[in-house]
Amino acid sequence: MDFNLKKLTSDAGVFFTRAVQFTEEKLGSAEKTELDAHLENLIARADCTKNWTEKIFRQTEVLLQPNPSARIEEFFYEKLDKKIPSRITNGELLGQYMMDAAKDFGPGTPYGSTLITVGEYQKRLGGAEREFLQTSAINFLTPLRNFLEGDWRTISKERRLLENRRLDLDICKARVKKAKQAEAKAAAEQELRVAQTEFDRQAEVTRLLLEGISSTHVNHLRCLHEFVEAQVTYYAQCHQYMQELQKELSRYPNSFSSNAHPSTTCPSPVSSSTLPGAAPPGLITSGPNSTREPAGPLKIQDVQPPATGHRKAKVLYDYDAHDASELSLLADELITVYTVPGMDPDWLVGERGNQKGKVPVTYLELLS
């Protein structure tokens, strides 16, 4: 008990003298031993590495897991050294919702069958995301965390110890200067030699650790390449899935109007050749003595409606015009349609007031 009390008193005394030395250095009333330029550069480089590694680590966490609550939960699992429970991705959850909705809407309807297809691909995208998150966490986040929680803590500890050794050295230097008697000066010089030896030893230990930052950069560079490779694989999978989904959807009718009534069958395409006044494709007729000539590019603005052949048509689905020659459509509206010589049989000319343009026949129901 007495020994512990003496040690506590001694430690308190050392702490007090270091605090006095530090304060006097800040006030400019005491000399400070400067570190050599090489060591100072290593310290600055280490601080820069730590600061940017921490920022990159935090932002990567946000990128991989945007939900703050989920990040906090994962943090506690890591601290408790427990396995993080598997969590369903947003894409997988969305896909499951779509497939469940299709059951209620009817899997045989256009909307229901499309929901099933899209839902399946959303689940595939979610699975690819899950694999990407796991790979990135292992190959990129974990090495960064190990540096911040392992190597950097060791470096910080040795740097604090170096600072204490420096303060002790400067305290001994001040004692040597203040010593008047020979015995006191000799004792102070002996303490100075010991302090100098300890300072030099600690400076060497700290220098070796700081020089290891170069190896840290090499390791983080390798991890960065692996992170990019994981991203490339993930986005390539997503691109492949979306291309496959696009091909699948091209087989379905574009019945995506909110006003259109669902039906289990798609109306049969209407051929423009059934309309009065229609001419065979690729021919131009100008009268009873007309000759056959190749049809040139059709400009809807120059088309004059024939005297006969006008019919009313009901629009079945919304349609967005792809260029100025086409007419956008809204489901359930009525428009006037007719054909012109040389026109693609899958298209008609539609009129709505002063607006005129090509419209696809599969989007129309011709009225008698």
C-alpha positions as a printed Julia matrix, in Angstrom:
368×3 Matrix{Float64}:
   0.0     0.0      0.0
   2.84    2.38     0.85
   4.58    1.45    -2.4
   1.49    2.25    -4.44
   1.05    5.56    -2.67
   4.65    6.51    -3.33
   4.29    5.55    -7.0
   1.08    7.56    -7.28
   2.8    10.56    -5.71
   5.77   10.16    -8.05
   3.55    9.9    -11.11
   1.62   12.98   -10.04
   4.88   14.87    -9.64
   6.08   13.83   -13.11
   2.76   14.84   -14.62
   2.9    18.22   -12.91
   6.45   19.0    -14.07
   5.55   17.98   -17.64
   2.49   20.21   -17.52
   4.6    23.13   -16.31
   7.18   22.52   -19.04
   4.49   22.28   -21.72
   2.81   25.5    -20.54
   6.07   27.41   -20.44
   6.88   26.24   -23.98
   3.53   27.51   -25.19
   4.17   30.83   -23.48
   7.64   31.02   -24.98
   9.43   31.1    -21.63
  11.07   27.66   -21.99
  13.14   26.04   -24.72
  11.73   23.15   -26.72
  13.68   20.34   -28.32
  12.65   20.13   -31.98
  12.35   16.85   -33.79
  14.51   16.3    -36.86
  13.02   17.27   -40.23
  12.67   13.68   -41.44
  10.66   12.67   -38.38
   8.47   15.78   -38.68
   7.73   14.9    -42.32
   6.83   11.35   -41.34
   4.47   12.62   -38.66
   2.77   15.04   -41.09
   2.4    12.26   -43.66
   0.94    9.92   -41.04
  -1.59   12.54   -39.91
  -2.62   13.13   -43.51
  -3.03    9.39   -44.07
  -5.11    8.98   -40.95
  -7.41   11.91   -41.71
  -8.14   10.92   -45.31
  -8.44    7.23   -44.51
 -11.02    8.06   -41.88
 -13.02   10.23   -44.29
 -12.88    7.62   -47.06
 -13.87    4.9    -44.6
 -16.87    6.86   -43.26
 -18.12    7.84   -46.71
 -17.73    4.29   -48.01
 -19.85    3.12   -45.1
 -22.52    5.64   -46.11
 -22.29    4.48   -49.73
 -22.69    0.82   -48.84
 -25.25    1.36   -46.09
 -27.15    4.68   -46.36
 -29.37    3.85   -43.37
 -27.8     5.4    -40.19
 -29.75    3.08   -37.89
 -28.47    0.02   -39.73
 -24.89    1.34   -39.5
 -25.25    1.83   -35.74
 -26.64   -1.69   -35.39
 -23.71   -3.12   -37.36
 -21.29   -1.1    -35.21
 -22.64   -2.67   -31.99
 -22.53   -6.16   -33.46
 -18.87   -5.61   -34.37
 -18.02   -4.3    -30.89
 -19.76   -7.28   -29.3
 -17.86   -9.55   -31.69
 -21.1   -11.07   -32.96
 -22.05  -11.98   -36.5
 -24.11   -9.33   -38.23
 -27.53  -10.78   -39.17
 -28.27  -11.05   -42.87
 -30.45   -8.17   -44.03
 -32.63   -8.2    -47.14
 -31.69   -5.55   -49.69
 -34.12   -2.91   -50.92
 -34.09   -4.43   -54.4
 -35.02   -7.86   -53.07
 -37.8    -6.36   -50.94
 -39.17   -4.39   -53.9
 -39.11   -7.5    -56.07
 -41.01   -9.49   -53.44
 -43.64   -6.73   -53.14
 -44.11   -6.73   -56.92
 -44.56  -10.49   -57.05
 -47.01  -10.43   -54.14
 -48.99   -7.66   -55.82
 -49.15   -9.69   -59.04
 -50.95  -12.47   -57.16
 -53.72  -10.06   -56.15
 -53.95   -8.31   -59.52
 -53.97  -11.6    -61.4
 -50.83  -13.15   -62.87
 -52.66  -13.63   -66.17
 -53.26   -9.92   -66.7
 -50.72   -7.8    -68.6
 -49.98   -5.8    -65.45
 -49.72   -8.85   -63.22
 -47.48  -10.84   -65.56
 -45.23   -7.81   -66.05
 -45.0    -7.31   -62.29
 -43.86  -10.89   -61.89
 -41.15  -10.49   -64.52
 -39.91   -7.15   -63.17
 -40.07   -8.46   -59.61
 -37.88  -11.43   -60.47
 -35.24   -9.18   -61.97
 -35.45   -6.77   -59.03
 -34.64   -9.68   -56.74
 -31.7   -10.58   -58.96
 -30.47   -7.0    -58.76
 -30.87   -7.13   -54.99
 -28.84  -10.34   -54.85
 -26.08   -8.75   -56.91
 -26.12   -5.77   -54.54
 -25.84   -8.05   -51.54
 -22.79   -9.77   -53.01
 -21.24   -6.4    -53.83
 -21.78   -5.13   -50.28
 -20.24   -8.23   -48.74
 -17.22   -8.19   -51.06
 -16.6    -4.48   -50.54
 -16.89   -4.78   -46.77
 -14.33   -7.58   -46.64
 -11.85   -6.35   -49.24
 -12.01   -2.58   -48.68
 -13.7    -1.49   -45.46
 -12.07   -4.07   -43.21
  -8.44   -3.12   -44.1
  -9.23    0.56   -43.58
 -10.85   -0.18   -40.22
  -7.9    -2.35   -39.19
  -5.53    0.53   -39.88
  -7.61    3.07   -37.94
  -8.29    0.79   -34.97
  -4.97   -1.07   -34.94
  -1.9     0.46   -36.57
  -2.94    4.04   -35.97
  -3.65    3.48   -32.29
  -0.17    1.98   -31.89
   1.39    4.93   -33.7
  -0.57    7.41   -31.58
   0.5     5.67   -28.38
   4.19    5.79   -29.34
   3.89    9.42   -30.41
   2.43   10.36   -27.03
   5.26    8.49   -25.35
   7.76   10.35   -27.55
   6.22   13.67   -26.53
   6.58   12.71   -22.86
  10.22   11.76   -23.41
  10.82   15.09   -25.08
   9.26   16.98   -22.18
  11.4    15.0    -19.74
  14.48   15.83   -21.79
  13.72   19.54   -21.8
  13.01   19.46   -18.06
  16.45   17.93   -17.48
  18.06   20.55   -19.72
  16.41   23.29   -17.67
  17.64   21.69   -14.43
  21.22   21.59   -15.7
  21.05   25.3    -16.5
  19.6    26.13   -13.09
  22.05   23.98   -11.1
  24.63   26.07    -9.22
  26.48   23.59    -7.05
  28.78   21.01    -8.59
  27.01   18.03    -7.05
  23.59   19.25    -8.16
  24.9    19.97   -11.63
  26.51   16.54   -11.91
  23.27   14.86   -10.84
  21.3    16.96   -13.34
  23.71   16.08   -16.13
  23.37   12.38   -15.31
  19.58   12.7    -15.51
  20.0    14.55   -18.79
  22.05   11.74   -20.3
  19.45    9.18   -19.26
  16.62   11.35   -20.62
  18.5    11.86   -23.9
  19.01    8.11   -24.29
  15.34    7.37   -23.65
  14.28   10.14   -26.03
  16.55    8.87   -28.82
  15.32    5.31   -28.35
  11.67    6.38   -28.44
  12.3     8.59   -31.48
  13.74    5.58   -33.33
  10.76    3.39   -32.41
   8.34    6.08   -33.56
  10.27    6.63   -36.78
  10.11    2.93   -37.68
   6.36    2.86   -37.11
   5.81    6.0    -39.17
   7.9     4.65   -42.03
   5.47    1.73   -42.11
   2.87    4.15   -43.49
   4.36    3.45   -46.93
   3.4    -0.2    -46.55
  -0.06    0.93   -45.48
  -0.42    2.9    -48.71
   0.58   -0.15   -50.75
  -1.95   -2.31   -48.93
  -4.72    0.27   -49.31
  -3.88    0.6    -53.01
  -4.42   -3.12   -53.48
  -7.69   -2.91   -51.57
  -8.79    0.01   -53.71
  -8.24   -2.05   -56.87
 -10.34   -4.85   -55.38
 -13.09   -2.38   -54.51
 -13.16   -1.1    -58.1
 -13.23   -4.67   -59.41
 -16.21   -5.39   -57.15
 -17.97   -2.31   -58.53
 -17.22   -3.33   -62.12
 -18.62   -6.81   -61.5
 -21.71   -5.43   -59.76
 -22.57   -2.83   -62.39
 -21.89   -5.31   -65.2
 -24.34   -7.74   -63.61
 -26.91   -4.97   -63.21
 -26.45   -3.95   -66.85
 -26.87   -7.55   -68.0
 -30.01   -8.03   -65.92
 -31.55   -4.8    -67.2
 -30.84   -5.76   -70.81
 -32.48   -9.13   -70.24
 -35.43   -7.42   -68.55
 -35.77   -5.0    -71.44
 -35.94   -7.91   -73.89
 -38.55   -9.61   -71.72
 -40.68   -6.47   -71.55
 -40.52   -6.0    -75.31
 -42.67   -9.12   -75.6
 -45.44   -7.51   -73.57
 -47.95   -4.93   -74.89
 -47.24   -1.38   -73.75
 -50.42   -1.23   -71.7
 -49.12    1.12   -69.09
 -51.92    3.7    -69.1
 -53.54    4.4    -65.77
 -56.85    5.0    -67.57
 -56.8     1.87   -69.66
 -59.03   -0.93   -68.4
 -57.08   -4.13   -67.8
 -57.79   -6.95   -70.15
 -56.37  -10.39   -70.53
 -55.93  -10.11   -74.29
 -54.39   -7.46   -76.47
 -56.57   -6.13   -79.34
 -55.67   -7.52   -82.7
 -53.45   -5.19   -84.74
 -55.31   -3.15   -87.33
 -53.79   -3.11   -90.79
 -53.99    0.12   -92.73
 -54.67   -1.93   -95.84
 -58.22   -2.49   -94.58
 -59.0     1.23   -94.68
 -60.78    2.68   -97.69
 -58.48    4.42  -100.12
 -55.4     2.42   -99.08
 -52.75    1.67  -101.68
 -50.11   -1.06  -101.67
 -46.92   -0.05   -99.89
 -44.2     1.41  -102.05
 -46.59    2.66  -104.76
 -47.72    6.16  -105.61
 -51.04    6.58  -107.42
 -52.18    9.82  -108.92
 -55.14    8.81  -111.07
 -56.46    6.21  -113.42
 -53.36    6.43  -115.64
 -50.87    6.5   -112.78
 -47.55    4.78  -113.05
 -45.69    2.89  -110.38
 -42.83    4.86  -108.85
 -40.74    4.22  -105.75
 -42.08    6.06  -102.73
 -39.8     8.7   -101.25
 -39.54    9.68   -97.57
 -42.92   10.5    -96.13
 -43.35   13.88   -94.47
 -46.51   14.01   -92.39
 -46.67   17.8    -92.65
 -47.0    17.52   -96.45
 -49.66   14.79   -96.39
 -53.07   15.86   -97.65
 -55.95   13.75   -96.36
 -57.84   11.83   -99.01
 -61.41   12.75   -99.77
 -62.55    9.39   -98.44
 -61.21    6.9    -95.95
 -61.5     8.93   -92.74
 -62.42    6.84   -89.73
 -62.73    7.43   -86.03
 -60.46    5.45   -83.76
 -60.29    4.97   -80.01
 -56.84    5.05   -78.43
 -56.18    1.95   -76.32
 -52.91    2.91   -74.63
 -50.83    6.0    -74.01
 -48.15    6.59   -76.63
 -45.3     9.11   -76.56
 -44.14   10.4    -79.93
 -40.51    9.6    -80.68
 -40.02   12.44   -83.17
 -41.83   15.36   -84.81
 -43.47   13.12   -87.44
 -45.45   11.17   -84.82
 -48.49   12.11   -82.75
 -48.63   11.46   -79.01
 -51.73    9.62   -77.79
 -53.72    9.42   -74.59
 -55.69    6.33   -73.69
 -59.47    6.46   -74.34
 -59.36    9.57   -76.52
 -60.95    9.62   -80.0
 -58.99   10.68   -83.05
 -59.47   10.67   -86.81
 -57.25    8.34   -88.82
 -56.62    7.59   -92.46
 -53.91    6.09   -94.6
 -51.93    7.53   -97.49
 -50.24    5.84  -100.4
 -46.76    4.53   -99.7
 -47.22    4.47   -95.92
 -46.03    1.62   -93.72
 -49.06   -0.67   -93.13
 -48.33   -0.68   -89.39
 -48.9     3.08   -89.16
 -51.77    5.49   -89.86
 -52.03    9.24   -90.02
 -53.87   10.54   -87.0
 -55.51   13.94   -86.5
 -56.59   15.63   -83.32
 -57.79   19.15   -83.99
 -54.92   20.97   -85.69
 -52.4    18.3    -84.66
 -51.42   15.6    -87.11
 -48.84   12.82   -87.11
 -48.15    9.12   -87.54
 -49.69    6.75   -85.0
 -49.14    2.97   -84.56
 -52.17    0.91   -85.5
 -51.64   -1.51   -82.58
 -52.58    1.29   -80.2
 -55.95    1.9    -81.88
 -59.4     0.4    -82.04
 -61.09    1.42   -85.28
 -64.72    2.4    -84.87
 -67.39    1.75   -87.5
